[in-house]
Amino acid sequence: MGAGKGYGKTILFGEHFVVYGLPSIASALGTYTIANVQVVNGSGWTVNDQRPATPGYKERKRDEAMQSITNIMDHLNVDVKNQRIDITFTGDLVAASGVGASAAQCTSLARALSDTFNLNLNDEKINEAAYEGEKAYHGTPSGIDNTAATYGGLIWFRRLGVEKTAINRLQSPTKMLIVLVNSGITSSTTEVVADVRQLREEHPKEMDKIFGEYEKLAEAARKALLQGDIATIGDLMNQNHRLLQQITVSSKINDALVETALENGAIGAKLTGTGRGGLVICLAANEVVREEIVGAVEEKGYRAWKTTIG
Ligand code: MEV
């Protein structure tokens, strides 16, 4: 028997752009998924998914989740012919689009298998196994989600090649007060990533221009984070949201939630993660404003979570 956990994450800058080797900034959340693994007589594996979730999320992601478990088992050479592996997922991370729920699940499973079979996998190996699981959610994951789920903290991440990444820990002198708003809509990362790829093939010049603008923005964001310059971070989040609109990954609901947050005092707001639903991340200057943002979105019927980054 063994157990392991994987953190949820939020992307502050660079979803989608990160798939193409541009830098991204993400933070782990304080909430996580726990995997428990039990070895019993028989063969194959079973899953009991008890994670709290946005309605419809688990159903929509079921096939991908099953494939991701197979990928991780294969990657770690777990014998499922002469023994049965019973997996239970729990934890306080609400499985929803945008919080890195799939990566948290993959990481927790890799850790639980390492624990069960005394594989002594270090974080790098856990991250590699989780990345194999993430491939089931779309063919070309950047790896940022599993990296945040594995290492925790605030990170600057860049995919350098097929299996190569650069990861730097960032430390901001200022704690950022965040509201994550759940649109309740589960989007398909596979579909949205594929659409961006198609857009890039059809409009290379326009997309290159947007990618160039994003790259400058990411560098400015890193600087602002290291200086704890909240006003600039907020402004750059707004600019990042506009670029995400241009690459068609935002939606009416994302834009409306961003608007509500800004009208209620947020310094910056953008979609976070896959987009076309999922989550919106909002930055507040102080606790009073943060409560106002939460109140405003809850009044409209959306769930909001508070967290701190930095
Ligand atoms: C999903 O959380 C983030 C995306 O950029 C996909 C990826 O990085 O693999 C949309």
Residues whose N, C-alpha, C, O or C-beta is under 5 A from the ligand:
A	BS01	MEV	G14 E15 H16 V18 V19 T140 P141 S142 G143 I144 D145 G273 T274
